[in-house]
C-alpha cells in the first residue's frame, strides 16, 4: 500500500496526547468511534502492525500483511470502515506455546490480519485514556515500562524504604478466566462511555476460536488489545491495595514523607506496597518490629 504523499498520520500523536490530558482531568469519552475510524488512526495502525515481526504470520483466513499491502490507500481505509459497520471478527487461530517449565503449554490466539489492525486502531485510542487512570506501579504491557522498572522499584523499597517481607502472587489462568461482563463495566467506569466502542470490544472478546467455538470468558493471549484489557481488569486491584497504605486518604493533606509518618504514628495500618507486572504481583511489607 505505497504512497508518495507526506506521512501526515503520525500527527495522530497530538490526538493521543489530548485524550491523555482529558482523562487526567477526569473527563468521560462518549464519541471515540469517530476518532478510531479516522484515516490517520487507520494508517497508523497499519504501520504499527506491519512493523511487528508477526505481521507475516497468517490467521485462520491464511492472509498476511502482504495481502493488505496490495490495496491502494483509499480502498484499504474504506475496507476497514466497512468491516466495522457491522463488525464480525474472523475466527482466531489457536496455537500452543511451551511454558518455561517445559512441562506445560499456554494457548495463543492469532487473529486475522484485518482484526489485528482493527485491534491496533482501538488500542491507539483507548490506551492513552486508560494510562491516565492506571496505577504508577503497574509495569506490565504498558508504554515506556518494562521488567527493569519493576525490579528497580523493588530495589528502591528494599534499600530506601526498608521493606523486607515479600509476597509473590501469580494469578493462575488469569487471561483465560477474565469475566467479559465485568471487563466491559470496568471500561465504562474508567471513562470509556461510547456504546459503539464497548459493543465492538464485546464482539472481539467473543471472536470464535477455530476448532473450539465461541469463548464465554477470558481475553485471547496473542490479541493486540488483550494486554490493555487485562490491565483494565486488574486496575481496581492495584488501587484497592494502594489505598490500604500508599494512597490512603487522610483528613489532612501532607507531603508524601509526612503522609507515611502520620499513618505510622496515628493509625494501625501496616506499611505495604504493590509492584505488579501483568498478572504477577509483589506486595512488600516492613517487619513488625520496624
Rosetta silent file (secondary structure, phi, psi, omega in degrees, C-alpha in Angstrom):
SEQUENCE: XXXXXXXXXXXXXXXXXXXXXXXXXXXXXXXXXXXXXXXXXXXXXXXXXXXXXXXXXXXXXXXXXXXXXXXXXXXXXXXXXXXXXXXXXXXXXXXXXXXXXXXXXXXXXXXXXXXXXXXXXXXXXXXXXXXXXXXXXXXXXXXXXXXXXXXXXXXXXXXXXXXXXXXXXXXXXXXXXXXXXXXXXXXXXXXXXXXXXXXXXXXXXXXXXXXXXXXXXXXXXXXXXXXXXXXXXXXXXXXXXXXXXXXXXXXXXXXXXXXXXXXXXXXXXXXXXXXXXXXXXXXXXXXXXX
SCORE:     score description
SCORE:     0.000 S_00000001
   1 L     0.000   66.788 -175.541    0.000    0.000    0.000 S_00000001
   2 L   -82.500  152.319  175.997    2.576    2.510   -1.161 S_00000001
   3 L  -155.923  145.284  179.622    2.095    6.264   -1.413 S_00000001
   4 L   -97.497    1.858  179.221    4.364    9.236   -2.130 S_00000001
   5 L   -72.293  155.274  177.748    2.239   11.630   -0.108 S_00000001
   6 L   -58.491  143.693 -177.524    3.679   13.017    3.159 S_00000001
   7 L   -81.701   78.622 -173.804    3.179   10.693    6.122 S_00000001
   8 H   -82.625  -14.464 -174.180    0.780   13.010    7.982 S_00000001
   9 H   -70.000  -11.495  174.897   -0.957   10.316   10.028 S_00000001
  10 H   -69.691  -12.104  173.706    1.786   10.445   12.631 S_00000001
  11 H   -65.022   -9.497  178.418    0.103   13.686   13.745 S_00000001
  12 H   -60.344  -19.360  176.276   -2.295   11.333   15.484 S_00000001
  13 H   -58.324  -33.375  177.186    0.102   11.613   18.432 S_00000001
  14 H   -64.768  -38.699  177.150   -1.423   15.026   19.159 S_00000001
  15 H   -64.387  -42.782  179.220   -4.843   13.401   19.425 S_00000001
  16 H   -63.246  -40.834  178.049   -3.471   10.782   21.800 S_00000001
  17 H   -62.649  -38.570  179.904   -1.879   13.453   23.974 S_00000001
  18 H   -67.942  -40.172  176.706   -5.189   15.310   24.141 S_00000001
  19 H   -61.420  -41.525  179.291   -7.042   12.122   25.138 S_00000001
  20 H   -62.895  -46.236 -178.825   -4.482   11.552   27.888 S_00000001
  21 H   -61.870  -44.101 -179.742   -4.818   15.113   29.210 S_00000001
  22 H   -64.860  -38.028  179.076   -8.613   14.950   29.262 S_00000001
  23 H   -67.201  -37.747  175.373   -8.509   11.582   31.035 S_00000001
  24 H   -59.740  -31.975 -179.815   -6.128   13.012   33.650 S_00000001
  25 L   -84.844    3.172  177.500   -8.770   15.686   34.265 S_00000001
  26 L    82.120   14.805 -179.053  -11.412   13.006   34.845 S_00000001
  27 L   -69.533  154.962  174.214  -13.306   13.619   31.581 S_00000001
  28 L  -102.079  154.804 -173.316  -15.631   10.974   30.116 S_00000001
  29 E  -124.740  109.320 -175.884  -15.423    9.897   26.472 S_00000001
  30 L  -108.600  -11.301 -176.009  -18.657    9.367   24.551 S_00000001
  31 L  -129.530   57.112 -177.743  -17.558    9.925   20.933 S_00000001
  32 L   -86.143  -24.186 -174.462  -14.467    7.783   20.461 S_00000001
  33 H   -58.858  -41.877 -178.960  -15.695    5.817   17.454 S_00000001
  34 H   -63.178  -35.312  177.541  -15.157    8.723   15.051 S_00000001
  35 H   -69.358  -40.699 -178.092  -11.567    9.071   16.264 S_00000001
  36 H   -62.095  -39.450 -176.696  -10.966    5.324   15.919 S_00000001
  37 L   -93.144   11.143  176.538  -12.101    5.225   12.275 S_00000001
  38 L   -65.075  149.704 -178.875  -10.219    8.381   11.276 S_00000001
  39 H   -59.171  -39.519 -179.303   -7.889    7.929    8.323 S_00000001
  40 H   -60.242  -43.138 -178.223   -4.880    8.967   10.420 S_00000001
  41 H   -71.170  -38.920  179.007   -5.577    6.274   13.006 S_00000001
  42 H   -61.856  -45.244 -178.852   -6.264    3.565   10.419 S_00000001
  43 H   -69.391  -36.500  176.412   -2.987    4.250    8.634 S_00000001
  44 H   -63.924  -43.398  179.064   -1.051    4.453   11.891 S_00000001
  45 H   -60.820  -42.594  177.680   -2.498    1.094   12.974 S_00000001
  46 H   -58.403  -46.747 -178.210   -1.490   -0.433    9.636 S_00000001
  47 H   -64.263  -39.777 -179.384    2.096    0.810   10.024 S_00000001
  48 H   -67.353  -42.315  177.970    2.357   -0.458   13.593 S_00000001
  49 H   -66.799  -40.782 -179.677    1.033   -3.907   12.704 S_00000001
  50 H   -62.411  -34.687 -178.234    3.254   -4.048    9.642 S_00000001
  51 H   -76.853  -10.854  179.510    6.341   -3.261   11.737 S_00000001
  52 L   -76.975  142.819 -177.464    5.578   -6.169   14.070 S_00000001
  53 H   -64.371  -20.786 -179.435    7.564   -9.346   13.490 S_00000001
  54 H   -89.859    6.987 -176.552    4.324  -11.360   13.442 S_00000001
  55 H   -63.277  -25.789  179.687    2.813   -9.392   10.539 S_00000001
  56 H   -94.445    7.759  173.492    3.724  -12.197    8.138 S_00000001
  57 L   -90.645  124.878 -175.852    2.087  -14.812   10.336 S_00000001
  58 L   -82.938  153.603  172.123   -1.321  -15.673    8.936 S_00000001
  59 L   -89.972 -160.162 -178.296   -4.510  -16.100   10.914 S_00000001
  60 L   -65.451  -22.653 -179.214   -7.205  -18.668   10.279 S_00000001
  61 L   -87.244    2.581  175.280   -8.064  -16.949    6.967 S_00000001
  62 L    72.122    6.113 -177.987   -4.478  -17.523    5.665 S_00000001
  63 L   -94.902  149.296  178.898   -3.946  -13.814    4.909 S_00000001
  64 L  -126.144 -178.383  179.816   -0.897  -11.772    5.968 S_00000001
  65 H   -61.987  -25.766  179.419    0.148   -8.128    5.860 S_00000001
  66 H   -65.697  -32.182  176.663    1.396   -8.695    2.306 S_00000001
  67 H   -69.147  -37.406  178.380   -2.190   -9.223    1.155 S_00000001
  68 H   -68.866  -37.152 -176.854   -3.215   -5.932    2.737 S_00000001
  69 H   -63.217  -18.544  179.952   -0.252   -4.119    1.191 S_00000001
  70 L   -74.919  -18.274 -179.783   -1.667   -4.840   -2.281 S_00000001
  71 L   -77.902  148.174  169.958   -4.615   -2.498   -1.654 S_00000001
  72 L   -78.243  163.760 -170.882   -4.379    1.189   -2.501 S_00000001
  73 H   -58.980  -47.312 -176.560   -4.828    3.548    0.439 S_00000001
  74 H   -62.547  -43.577  179.385   -8.400    4.636   -0.278 S_00000001
  75 H   -62.215  -42.384 -178.677   -9.600    1.066   -0.826 S_00000001
  76 H   -63.211  -48.700 -178.803   -7.902   -0.072    2.391 S_00000001
  77 H   -60.919  -44.611  179.221   -9.379    2.718    4.548 S_00000001
  78 H   -65.495  -36.174  179.419  -12.877    2.105    3.159 S_00000001
  79 H   -63.682  -43.313  178.941  -12.455   -1.644    3.641 S_00000001
  80 H   -64.411  -46.049 -179.261  -11.604   -1.194    7.332 S_00000001
  81 H   -63.127  -39.344  179.381  -14.524    1.174    7.910 S_00000001
  82 H   -64.650  -37.808  178.386  -16.925   -1.199    6.154 S_00000001
  83 H   -60.900  -36.169 -175.364  -15.727   -4.061    8.372 S_00000001
  84 H   -82.111  -17.397 -178.688  -16.552   -2.049   11.483 S_00000001
  85 H   -60.850  -40.316  174.339  -20.061   -1.013   10.384 S_00000001
  86 L  -137.263   70.424 -166.822  -21.372   -4.470   11.277 S_00000001
  87 L   -65.356  127.587  174.453  -18.280   -5.945   12.832 S_00000001
  88 L  -135.840   97.226 -178.460  -17.914   -9.714   12.875 S_00000001
  89 L   -61.027  143.234  177.505  -14.370  -10.779   13.778 S_00000001
  90 L   -73.040  165.181 -179.654  -12.997  -13.739   11.882 S_00000001
  91 L   -60.693  145.887  178.984  -12.077  -16.947   13.654 S_00000001
  92 E   -93.995  133.198  177.422   -8.919  -16.900   15.754 S_00000001
  93 E   -80.398  131.105 -178.727   -6.224  -19.458   15.001 S_00000001
  94 E   -98.998  127.304  171.035   -5.190  -21.434   18.091 S_00000001
  95 E  -129.907  159.110 -178.730   -1.580  -22.442   18.678 S_00000001
  96 E  -117.894  128.312 -176.200    0.071  -23.783   21.831 S_00000001
  97 E  -109.940  128.854  178.104    3.327  -22.332   23.156 S_00000001
  98 E   -61.221  138.789  175.133    5.571  -24.261   25.605 S_00000001
  99 L   -82.391  169.219 -176.216    5.900  -22.636   29.034 S_00000001
 100 L   -63.552  -26.551 -178.540    9.234  -22.008   30.720 S_00000001
 101 L   -73.036  -12.567  177.761    8.802  -25.086   32.949 S_00000001
 102 L    76.618   -3.840 -176.305    8.954  -27.311   29.858 S_00000001
 103 L  -108.769  -13.478 -177.165    6.057  -29.428   31.123 S_00000001
 104 L  -138.148  170.323  179.999    3.034  -27.428   30.063 S_00000001
 105 E  -130.647  155.309  175.907    1.820  -25.155   27.295 S_00000001
 106 E  -116.543  145.776 -178.351   -0.172  -21.954   27.146 S_00000001
 107 E   -77.244  140.533  175.705   -2.761  -21.125   24.476 S_00000001
 108 E  -126.991  130.158  179.363   -2.018  -18.369   21.998 S_00000001
 109 E  -104.587  131.178  179.562   -4.672  -16.892   19.731 S_00000001
 110 E  -113.781  103.947  178.330   -3.736  -15.392   16.362 S_00000001
 111 L   -69.347  166.798  174.107   -6.478  -13.129   14.941 S_00000001
 112 L   -63.905  160.034 -176.846   -6.771  -12.443   11.218 S_00000001
 113 H   -63.493  -35.625  177.212   -4.555   -9.635    9.931 S_00000001
 114 H   -65.198  -43.276  179.151   -7.569   -7.339    9.454 S_00000001
 115 H   -65.888  -32.125  176.184   -8.699   -7.970   13.023 S_00000001
 116 H   -65.513  -41.168  178.347   -5.178   -7.242   14.257 S_00000001
 117 H   -64.827  -42.302  178.909   -5.246   -3.871   12.500 S_00000001
 118 H   -63.990  -42.472  177.077   -8.687   -3.108   13.962 S_00000001
 119 H   -61.927  -38.228  178.262   -7.496   -4.052   17.447 S_00000001
 120 H   -65.312  -37.608  177.005   -4.482   -1.766   16.973 S_00000001
 121 H   -59.036  -44.636  179.518   -6.835    1.064   15.987 S_00000001
 122 H   -67.907  -39.545  179.287   -8.738    0.612   19.235 S_00000001
 123 H   -61.722  -41.718 -179.349   -5.511    0.349   21.235 S_00000001
 124 H   -56.448  -31.945 -175.488   -4.231    3.642   19.761 S_00000001
 125 H   -96.236  -40.585 -175.621   -7.269    5.458   21.161 S_00000001
 126 H   -77.673  -31.909 -175.560   -8.094    3.574   24.361 S_00000001
 127 H   -60.545  -47.999  179.850   -4.565    3.261   25.724 S_00000001
 128 H   -62.532  -32.104  177.014   -3.915    6.973   26.431 S_00000001
 129 H   -65.039  -46.912 -177.580   -7.277    7.209   28.209 S_00000001
 130 H   -71.569  -35.553 -179.307   -6.503    4.216   30.398 S_00000001
 131 H   -57.798  -35.149  179.987   -2.887    5.196   31.016 S_00000001
 132 L   -68.391  -19.085 -176.082   -4.092    8.327   32.794 S_00000001
 133 L  -106.193  -12.433 -177.084   -6.108    6.158   35.200 S_00000001
 134 L   -75.157  155.486  178.582   -3.667    3.296   35.806 S_00000001
 135 L   -72.800  143.331 -174.600   -1.585    2.995   38.973 S_00000001
 136 L   -69.537  -16.150 -179.690    2.000    4.198   38.618 S_00000001
 137 L  -107.155   27.853  166.566    3.435    0.944   39.989 S_00000001
 138 E  -101.976  124.117 -170.071    1.840   -1.319   37.407 S_00000001
 139 L  -118.203   -9.626 -174.042    4.582   -2.119   34.894 S_00000001
 140 L   -83.807  132.776  173.718    3.391   -4.910   32.597 S_00000001
 141 L    55.310   45.604  177.334    2.463   -4.277   28.969 S_00000001
 142 L  -128.923  150.690 -178.293    2.478   -0.500   29.260 S_00000001
 143 L   -61.116  138.243  175.569    4.263    2.112   27.124 S_00000001
 144 L    60.853   27.172  176.396    7.770    3.053   28.276 S_00000001
 145 L  -133.400  152.405 -177.592    7.700    0.462   31.079 S_00000001
 146 L  -154.559  179.105  176.067    9.443   -2.874   31.449 S_00000001
 147 H   -61.199  -29.791  179.907   10.521   -5.530   33.933 S_00000001
 148 H   -62.253  -37.993  178.274   13.579   -3.358   34.629 S_00000001
 149 H   -67.385  -39.317  178.274   11.344   -0.639   36.059 S_00000001
 150 H   -64.098  -44.029  178.793    9.550   -3.176   38.277 S_00000001
 151 H   -63.203  -41.172  179.390   12.884   -4.538   39.545 S_00000001
 152 H   -62.449  -37.981  178.037   14.152   -1.001   40.190 S_00000001
 153 H   -65.062  -42.514  177.261   11.041   -0.279   42.262 S_00000001
 154 H   -59.773  -47.553 -179.378   11.610   -3.432   44.319 S_00000001
 155 H   -61.611  -38.610  178.767   15.242   -2.462   44.913 S_00000001
 156 H   -62.787  -43.902 -179.240   14.195    1.057   45.929 S_00000001
 157 H   -66.766  -31.065  177.625   11.732   -0.270   48.510 S_00000001
 158 H   -73.644  -49.431 -171.688   14.387   -2.593   49.922 S_00000001
 159 H   -79.281  -39.268 -176.658   17.246   -0.099   50.044 S_00000001
 160 L  -102.986  -35.347 -176.712   15.425    3.151   50.875 S_00000001
 161 L   -91.477   -6.699  179.549   12.083    2.045   52.238 S_00000001
 162 L    56.887   38.709  177.262   13.456   -0.795   54.416 S_00000001
 163 L   -93.383  122.516 -172.127   10.770   -3.159   53.119 S_00000001
 164 L  -120.820  -22.162 -179.435   11.885   -6.737   53.704 S_00000001
 165 E   -91.619  131.269 -177.292    8.872   -9.037   53.625 S_00000001
 166 E  -125.092  137.271  172.424    7.766  -10.115   50.161 S_00000001
 167 E  -121.179  117.460 -178.943    4.679  -11.976   48.972 S_00000001
 168 E   -93.691  123.834 -177.728    4.855  -13.200   45.375 S_00000001
 169 E  -119.742  131.523  172.705    1.440  -13.532   43.700 S_00000001
 170 E  -130.475  117.879 -177.719    0.695  -15.103   40.313 S_00000001
 171 L   -78.383  110.146 -174.819   -2.961  -15.251   39.288 S_00000001
 172 L   -65.293  127.835  176.545   -3.408  -18.728   37.833 S_00000001
 173 L    59.999   31.457 -173.970   -5.039  -18.773   34.408 S_00000001
 174 L   -58.223  -53.810 -176.056   -5.837  -15.073   34.638 S_00000001
 175 H   -59.162  -32.052 -176.255   -6.039  -14.318   30.904 S_00000001
 176 H   -81.270  -10.353 -172.073   -8.224  -17.373   30.313 S_00000001
 177 H  -124.209   14.005  178.016  -10.763  -16.532   33.015 S_00000001
 178 L   -61.754  131.095  178.137  -11.482  -12.808   32.685 S_00000001
 179 L   -77.825  119.234 -175.471  -15.203  -12.159   33.116 S_00000001
 180 H   -61.612  -46.427 -177.845  -16.424  -10.386   29.963 S_00000001
 181 H   -62.637  -42.613  179.394  -19.319   -8.536   31.597 S_00000001
 182 H   -64.203  -41.963  179.407  -17.129   -7.270   34.431 S_00000001
 183 H   -59.700  -46.279 -179.050  -14.448   -6.122   31.979 S_00000001
 184 H   -64.343  -36.968  176.288  -16.940   -4.110   29.915 S_00000001
 185 H   -65.523  -38.265 -179.685  -18.307   -2.475   33.093 S_00000001
 186 H   -69.404  -33.863  174.145  -14.764   -1.576   34.149 S_00000001
 187 H   -61.822  -42.986  179.417  -14.137    0.019   30.750 S_00000001
 188 H   -62.804  -44.302 -177.972  -17.263    2.115   31.281 S_00000001
 189 H   -67.023  -28.911 -178.062  -16.177    3.091   34.790 S_00000001
 190 L   -78.750   -8.211  174.892  -12.719    4.115   33.608 S_00000001
 191 L   119.663   -2.246  179.779  -14.335    6.697   31.311 S_00000001
 192 E   -88.407   93.836 -171.568  -14.898    4.853   28.011 S_00000001
 193 L  -113.213   24.485  174.359  -18.604    5.630   27.572 S_00000001
 194 L   -91.275  111.273 -174.494  -19.002    5.208   23.807 S_00000001
 195 H   -63.998  -29.766  178.117  -21.511    2.363   23.459 S_00000001
 196 H   -66.085  -40.825  179.257  -20.370    1.594   19.923 S_00000001
 197 H   -66.151  -45.901  179.086  -16.820    1.062   21.133 S_00000001
 198 H   -59.579  -41.808 -178.019  -17.948   -1.114   24.055 S_00000001
 199 H   -64.587  -39.811 -179.524  -20.105   -3.212   21.698 S_00000001
 200 H   -70.234  -39.571  176.550  -17.226   -3.833   19.279 S_00000001
 201 H   -61.850  -38.878  177.150  -14.846   -4.777   22.097 S_00000001
 202 H   -59.401  -39.794  177.933  -17.506   -7.226   23.298 S_00000001
 203 H   -68.079  -36.406  176.528  -17.508   -8.815   19.825 S_00000001
 204 H   -60.488  -41.432 -178.980  -13.708   -9.035   19.890 S_00000001
 205 H   -64.899  -28.351 -177.168  -13.894  -10.948   23.165 S_00000001
 206 L  -102.069   17.952  176.637  -16.345  -13.391   21.615 S_00000001
 207 L   -59.490  128.507 -177.420  -14.397  -13.968   18.404 S_00000001
 208 L   -62.545  141.697  176.105  -14.730  -17.697   17.621 S_00000001
 209 E   -98.597  124.129 -175.058  -11.629  -19.825   18.162 S_00000001
 210 L   -58.172  124.385  179.012  -11.086  -22.222   15.297 S_00000001
 211 L    85.633   -5.013 -177.447  -11.845  -25.761   16.411 S_00000001
 212 L  -125.245  -26.864 -179.744  -13.084  -24.648   19.845 S_00000001
 213 E   102.850 -162.191 -175.411  -16.085  -22.359   19.346 S_00000001
 214 L   -91.066  123.773 -179.574  -17.076  -19.035   20.908 S_00000001
 215 L   -72.647  145.287  178.363  -15.381  -18.225   24.239 S_00000001
 216 L  -104.995   -6.638  178.416  -17.556  -17.201   27.181 S_00000001
 217 L  -157.261  166.486  176.854  -14.691  -15.805   29.272 S_00000001
 218 L    90.260  159.520  171.589  -11.068  -14.732   29.008 S_00000001
 219 L  -115.141  135.312 -173.184   -9.111  -12.409   26.762 S_00000001
 220 L   -67.141  116.475  174.503   -7.214  -14.058   23.890 S_00000001
 221 L   -66.220  123.613 -173.935   -3.491  -14.232   24.584 S_00000001
 222 L   115.215  -19.070  176.032   -1.950  -13.012   21.352 S_00000001
 223 L   -75.068  139.160 -177.055   -4.566  -10.353   20.689 S_00000001
 224 L   -62.565  -35.251 -177.045   -3.128   -6.841   20.338 S_00000001
 225 L   -84.714  -16.075 -171.894   -5.776   -5.332   22.608 S_00000001
 226 H   -58.221  -44.640 -179.816   -5.648   -8.101   25.241 S_00000001
 227 H   -59.679  -39.140  177.932   -2.832   -6.708   27.462 S_00000001
 228 H   -64.904  -43.233  179.802   -4.664   -3.379   27.813 S_00000001
 229 H   -62.969  -39.021  178.143   -7.921   -5.160   28.648 S_00000001
 230 H   -63.210  -41.476  179.087   -6.105   -7.266   31.253 S_00000001
 231 H   -67.250  -32.172  175.666   -4.672   -4.147   32.871 S_00000001
 232 H   -62.625  -44.040 -179.919   -8.150   -2.586   32.978 S_00000001
 233 H   -61.706  -43.229 -174.522   -9.406   -5.621   34.917 S_00000001
 234 H   -85.123   -7.207 -178.352   -6.504   -5.515   37.398 S_00000001
 235 H   -61.341  -37.645  178.515   -6.506   -1.740   37.820 S_00000001
 236 H   -64.616  -37.474  176.104   -9.111   -1.933   40.581 S_00000001
 237 H   -62.280  -44.814  178.934   -6.903   -4.417   42.455 S_00000001
 238 H   -53.974  -51.048 -174.982   -3.944   -2.038   42.147 S_00000001
 239 H   -72.724  -32.090  178.019   -5.852    0.873   43.632 S_00000001
 240 H   -64.451  -46.738  178.685   -7.544   -1.190   46.344 S_00000001
 241 H   -65.250  -42.813 -179.921   -4.183   -2.427   47.647 S_00000001
 242 H   -59.824  -38.236 -177.526   -2.653    1.020   47.227 S_00000001
 243 L   -73.379   -8.013  175.370   -5.477    2.600   49.243 S_00000001
 244 L   -78.586  -16.661  177.841   -4.664    0.332   52.189 S_00000001
 245 L  -154.134  -63.996 -168.790   -1.452    2.317   52.723 S_00000001
 246 L   -59.450  -42.804 -179.087    0.307    4.123   49.879 S_00000001
 247 L  -117.047   26.300  178.557   -2.634    6.303   48.789 S_00000001
 248 L   -57.931  131.118 -176.940   -4.718    6.020   51.960 S_00000001
 249 L   -81.273  128.141  176.955   -6.891    9.125   52.265 S_00000001
 250 L  -112.866  163.144 -179.038   -6.351   11.245   55.378 S_00000001
 251 L   -68.607  -27.779 -179.272   -8.354   14.210   56.667 S_00000001
 252 L  -114.538  151.564  178.118   -5.348   16.495   56.237 S_00000001
 253 L   -89.084  134.631  179.371   -3.028   16.888   53.260 S_00000001
 254 L  -130.640  164.095  165.352    0.641   16.043   53.801 S_00000001
 255 L   -68.644  163.798 -177.007    3.778   15.717   51.756 S_00000001
 256 H   -56.531  -44.604 -178.101    4.486   12.089   50.896 S_00000001
 257 H   -62.207  -47.091 -178.885    7.063   11.717   53.673 S_00000001
 258 H   -72.722  -26.121  175.439    4.818   13.236   56.344 S_00000001
 259 H   -60.668  -49.788 -179.805    1.818   11.307   54.993 S_00000001
 260 H   -65.870  -37.691  179.758    3.539    7.994   55.779 S_00000001
 261 H   -64.036  -42.013  179.058    4.749    9.292   59.156 S_00000001
 262 H   -63.344  -40.386  179.102    1.218   10.310   60.098 S_00000001
 263 H   -65.677  -40.451 -179.057   -0.131    6.888   59.142 S_00000001
 264 H   -65.622  -37.922 -172.654    2.574    5.113   61.160 S_00000001
 265 H   -92.074  -19.721 -174.472    2.007    7.180   64.281 S_00000001
 266 H  -125.899   13.948  178.096   -1.757    7.652   64.286 S_00000001
 267 L  -143.684  168.673  176.680   -3.188    4.500   62.709 S_00000001
 268 L   -96.747    9.897 -179.234   -2.971    0.726   62.964 S_00000001
 269 L   -69.171  146.022  177.761   -2.199    0.379   59.257 S_00000001
 270 L  -103.087  132.748  179.368    0.865   -1.632   58.261 S_00000001
 271 L   -58.534  133.191  178.166    3.180   -0.243   55.561 S_00000001
 272 E  -163.001  145.083 -176.790    2.850   -2.160   52.306 S_00000001
 273 E  -135.625  151.330  179.929    3.363   -1.511   48.604 S_00000001
 274 E  -113.554  131.505  170.171    2.367   -3.317   45.420 S_00000001
 275 E  -119.645  117.048 -176.573    4.573   -3.848   42.375 S_00000001
 276 E  -118.470  136.913  171.633    2.631   -5.502   39.557 S_00000001
 277 E  -128.355  103.564 -175.368    3.770   -6.845   36.208 S_00000001
 278 L    58.572 -122.170 -179.176    0.748   -8.162   34.269 S_00000001
 279 L   -99.014   16.942  174.274   -0.787  -10.893   36.489 S_00000001
 280 E  -105.531  129.073 -177.003    2.344  -11.207   38.655 S_00000001
 281 E  -126.555  148.892  176.503    2.343   -9.141   41.853 S_00000001
 282 E  -133.918   87.656  172.908    4.917   -8.492   44.580 S_00000001
 283 E   -74.515  138.662 -179.510    3.465   -6.857   47.705 S_00000001
 284 E  -123.481  140.240  179.775    6.217   -5.765   50.101 S_00000001
 285 E  -134.523  156.648  174.703    5.920   -5.080   53.830 S_00000001
 286 L   -80.203  154.313  172.440    8.115   -3.938   56.670 S_00000001
 287 L   -65.696  155.492 -174.038    8.891   -6.351   59.520 S_00000001
 288 L   -61.674  -28.905 -177.024    6.648   -5.903   62.558 S_00000001
 289 L   -78.648   -6.416 -177.437    9.493   -4.540   64.687 S_00000001
 290 L   -70.806    0.000    0.000   10.091   -1.627   62.304 S_00000001
